[in-house]
Amino acid sequence: MMISTKGRYALRVLIDMAENQKDGYLPLKEIAVRQEISEKYLESIIKILVKGQIVTALRGKGGGYRLNKSPSQISVEQILILTEGTLAPVSCLEKGNPSCQKMSVCRTLSLWQGLDRAIHEYLAKYSIQDLMTQAEDGYDYVI
């Protein structure tokens, strides 16, 4: 499993929004500049987050985007599933895929199921708030 830039950037964008959102909406252009992400690429990511009801959009003057939930209520697992489609380590465990014909005799199935569980459990433990806090804690390194 490899997390794409879409998934990684979505997490960065949500952290940025959580840190910079006051009472209003954040213009996409400002987020793009701060995160050094192409505004066009960011539009495709934001579209996924709006569809997944993670953020709300407001058009017009004073418009932009804002979080629908507090950062502590948005899990990393939820965002990566939205942006990546699946976190399954092998195709036979992807939701909606037809079952593998060899599942009943597969000697590696339990290995992949355990890895899949571990991935989901690990990512579900982290929220956007946790990532914000980790970033703050990381600035205390002194040489």
Residue, then its C-alpha position, 0 to 999 in steps of 0.5 A: m500500500m502506498i499513500s498518494t500525494k492526494g491522501r498526504y496533501a489532504l491531511r496537510v490541508l486539513i491541518d492548515m484549515a484547523e490551524n487557520q480557521k477562525d470564524g469565517y471561510l478560508p480561501l483556497k488560494e491562501i491554503a495553496v500558497r501556505q502549503e505550496i500545493s497547486e491550486k488546481y490540484l488542491e481543487s480536486i482534493i477539496k472536492i473529495l473532502v466536500k463530498g465526504q462532508i469533511v469541509t463545507a464550501l461557500r461561494g462568492k465574496g467571503g467564501g472559501y472552505r471550512l471544517n464541518k467538525s472539530p479537528s479531534q473528530i476527523s480521523v486520519e483513517q477516514i481521510l485516507i479512505l476518502t482520498e485513496g478509496t481503499l487501504a487494503p494491502v491486497s486486492c482481495l480485501e478491497k470492499g466491493n471486489p469479488s472474492c478471490q476463488k482461492m480464499s478458502v485455501c489461501r495460506t496467506l489470507s490471515l496474514w493480509q487480514g491481520l495487516d489490514r486490521a493493523i492499518h485501520e486500527y493504527l490510522a483510526k487512532y490519529s485525528i487531525q488534532d493529534l497531527m497538529t499537536q505532534a507538529e507543535d511538539g516537534y519544534d523543540y529539537v535543539i542542536 
